[in-house]
């Protein structure tokens, strides 16, 4: 169990270190130009979104103005926390019963299960608890990655000036084969950086 906590703490420190390093490497002129701009997208900093999510899960999503993602992050972490607590409670319960049977004391199951059976169940709950820690670490990490990636896409232009057209491929049809041609057009947008 201590290894999982140590690994989770190490990953958190690495994520925070990378985020702070990325924020420090941003040129001052870019920050000043962004601060002068009236559009929030120009002032937006992806490294700040990552830092907010690392400190408080879901805060980076709020900073990116993707409010609907914050409850998903919190629900994921809450679910992991519930599974950690439940599996740990069951693990402690069966471990205590196992120790009672091994030491010749009365257990809560009144001797219905052998020591080997109790140990197998205790080991299963311990494994599930440890996997729940891993799942919580993954949800936490994905929260930071999502905030960072979404922070970089804040300025990405998704305007109606994008077009995708599909039509028959005349070259292939002339040879007797069926074919499809896809054409993608991007029109410049005046607000793109």
C-alpha positions as CSV (number, residue, x, y, z in Angstrom):
1,X,0.0,0.0,0.0
2,X,2.8,2.4,0.8
3,X,4.3,1.8,-2.7
4,X,1.0,3.0,-4.3
5,X,0.9,6.2,-2.2
6,X,4.6,6.8,-2.9
7,X,4.1,6.3,-6.7
8,X,1.0,8.6,-6.7
9,X,2.9,11.3,-4.8
10,X,5.9,11.0,-7.2
11,X,3.6,11.3,-10.3
12,X,1.9,14.3,-8.7
13,X,5.2,16.0,-8.1
14,X,6.3,15.3,-11.6
15,X,3.1,16.7,-13.1
16,X,3.4,19.8,-11.0
17,X,7.1,20.3,-11.8
18,X,6.4,20.0,-15.6
19,X,3.5,22.4,-15.3
20,X,5.5,25.0,-13.4
21,X,8.4,24.6,-15.8
22,X,6.1,25.1,-18.8
23,X,4.7,28.3,-17.2
24,X,8.2,29.6,-16.5
25,X,9.4,29.0,-20.1
26,X,6.6,31.1,-21.6
27,X,8.1,34.3,-23.0
28,X,7.3,37.5,-21.1
29,X,6.3,39.3,-24.3
30,X,3.7,36.7,-25.0
31,X,2.3,37.1,-21.5
32,X,2.2,40.9,-21.9
33,X,0.5,40.8,-25.3
34,X,-2.1,38.3,-23.9
35,X,-2.8,40.5,-20.9
36,X,-3.5,43.5,-23.1
37,X,-5.9,41.6,-25.3
38,X,-9.6,41.9,-24.5
39,X,-10.5,38.3,-25.4
40,X,-10.1,35.8,-22.6
41,X,-8.8,33.2,-25.0
42,X,-5.7,35.3,-25.7
43,X,-5.0,35.7,-22.0
44,X,-5.6,31.9,-21.4
45,X,-2.5,29.9,-20.3
46,X,-2.6,26.1,-20.6
47,X,0.0,25.7,-17.9
48,X,-2.2,27.5,-15.4
49,X,-5.1,25.1,-16.3
50,X,-2.8,22.1,-15.5
51,X,-1.6,23.7,-12.3
52,X,-5.2,24.4,-11.1
53,X,-6.2,20.8,-11.9
54,X,-3.2,19.4,-10.1
55,X,-4.0,21.5,-7.0
56,X,-7.8,21.0,-7.0
57,X,-9.2,18.4,-9.5
58,X,-11.7,19.9,-11.8
59,X,-10.5,23.5,-11.3
60,X,-8.5,23.4,-14.6
61,X,-11.7,22.4,-16.4
62,X,-13.5,25.4,-14.8
63,X,-10.5,27.7,-15.8
64,X,-10.9,26.4,-19.4
65,X,-14.6,27.2,-19.2
66,X,-15.6,23.6,-19.7
67,X,-17.8,23.6,-16.6
68,X,-19.6,20.4,-17.4
69,X,-16.3,18.4,-17.1
70,X,-15.7,19.3,-13.4
71,X,-18.5,17.2,-12.0
72,X,-17.3,14.2,-14.1
73,X,-13.8,14.5,-12.6
74,X,-15.2,14.8,-9.1
75,X,-17.6,11.9,-9.6
76,X,-14.7,9.8,-10.9
77,X,-12.5,10.6,-7.9
78,X,-15.5,10.2,-5.5
79,X,-16.2,6.7,-7.0
80,X,-12.6,5.7,-6.6
81,X,-12.6,6.9,-3.0
82,X,-15.8,5.0,-2.2
83,X,-14.3,1.8,-3.6
84,X,-11.1,2.3,-1.7
85,X,-13.0,2.7,1.6
86,X,-15.3,-0.2,0.9
87,X,-12.6,-2.6,-0.1
88,X,-10.4,-1.6,2.8
89,X,-13.3,-2.1,5.3
90,X,-13.9,-5.6,3.9
91,X,-10.1,-6.4,3.8
92,X,-9.8,-5.4,7.5
93,X,-12.9,-7.5,8.3
94,X,-11.6,-10.7,6.7
95,X,-8.1,-10.2,7.9
96,X,-9.3,-9.9,11.5
97,X,-11.4,-13.1,11.0
98,X,-8.4,-14.9,9.6
99,X,-6.2,-13.8,12.5
100,X,-8.9,-14.9,14.9
101,X,-9.2,-18.4,13.3
102,X,-5.4,-18.8,13.2
103,X,-5.0,-17.8,16.9
104,X,-7.9,-20.1,18.0
105,X,-10.3,-17.3,18.9
106,X,-14.0,-17.0,17.9
107,X,-14.4,-15.1,14.7
108,X,-17.5,-13.2,13.4
109,X,-18.3,-16.1,11.0
110,X,-18.5,-18.7,13.8
111,X,-16.0,-21.0,12.2
112,X,-18.0,-21.4,8.9
113,X,-14.9,-20.7,6.9
114,X,-11.4,-22.1,7.1
115,X,-8.3,-19.9,7.6
116,X,-7.3,-20.5,4.0
117,X,-10.7,-19.3,2.7
118,X,-10.6,-16.2,4.9
119,X,-7.1,-15.4,3.7
120,X,-8.1,-15.8,0.1
121,X,-11.0,-13.4,0.5
122,X,-8.8,-10.9,2.5
123,X,-6.2,-11.0,-0.3
124,X,-8.8,-10.4,-2.9
125,X,-10.2,-7.3,-1.1
126,X,-6.6,-6.1,-0.6
127,X,-5.9,-6.4,-4.3
128,X,-9.2,-4.6,-5.2
129,X,-8.3,-1.8,-2.7
130,X,-4.9,-1.4,-4.3
131,X,-6.4,-1.3,-7.8
132,X,-8.8,1.3,-6.6
133,X,-5.8,3.4,-5.6
134,X,-4.4,3.0,-9.1
135,X,-7.7,4.0,-10.6
136,X,-7.8,7.1,-8.4
137,X,-4.3,8.0,-9.6
138,X,-5.3,7.5,-13.2
139,X,-8.4,9.7,-12.8
140,X,-6.3,12.3,-11.2
141,X,-3.7,12.2,-13.9
142,X,-6.3,12.2,-16.7
143,X,-7.8,15.3,-15.0
144,X,-4.5,17.1,-15.4
145,X,-3.9,15.9,-18.9
146,X,-7.5,16.9,-20.0
147,X,-7.1,20.4,-18.5
148,X,-3.8,20.8,-20.2
149,X,-4.8,19.6,-23.7
150,X,-8.1,21.5,-23.5
151,X,-6.2,24.6,-22.5
152,X,-4.1,24.4,-25.6
153,X,-7.2,24.0,-27.7
154,X,-8.9,27.1,-26.3
155,X,-7.6,29.1,-29.2
156,X,-8.3,26.4,-31.8
157,X,-10.6,27.7,-34.5
158,X,-13.8,25.6,-34.9
159,X,-15.7,28.1,-36.9
160,X,-18.3,27.5,-39.6
161,X,-15.6,28.4,-42.1
162,X,-14.5,24.7,-42.1
163,X,-15.9,22.5,-44.8
164,X,-15.8,18.8,-45.6
165,X,-17.2,17.5,-48.9
166,X,-17.6,14.0,-50.1
167,X,-18.1,12.9,-53.7
168,X,-17.5,10.1,-56.1
169,X,-13.9,9.5,-57.2
170,X,-14.0,9.9,-61.0
171,X,-10.5,8.5,-61.5
172,X,-11.5,5.2,-59.9
173,X,-14.9,5.1,-61.5
174,X,-13.3,5.4,-64.9
175,X,-11.3,2.2,-64.1
176,X,-14.5,0.3,-63.1
177,X,-14.0,0.6,-59.3
178,X,-16.1,2.4,-56.7
179,X,-14.4,5.2,-54.9
180,X,-15.0,8.2,-52.7
181,X,-13.2,11.6,-52.7
182,X,-13.0,13.6,-49.5
183,X,-12.1,17.3,-49.7
184,X,-11.4,19.4,-46.6
185,X,-11.3,23.2,-46.8
186,X,-10.2,25.6,-44.2
187,X,-11.0,29.3,-44.5
188,X,-8.9,31.8,-42.6
189,X,-10.5,33.3,-39.5
190,X,-9.7,36.9,-38.5
191,X,-9.3,36.0,-34.8
192,X,-7.0,33.1,-35.2
193,X,-3.6,33.7,-33.5
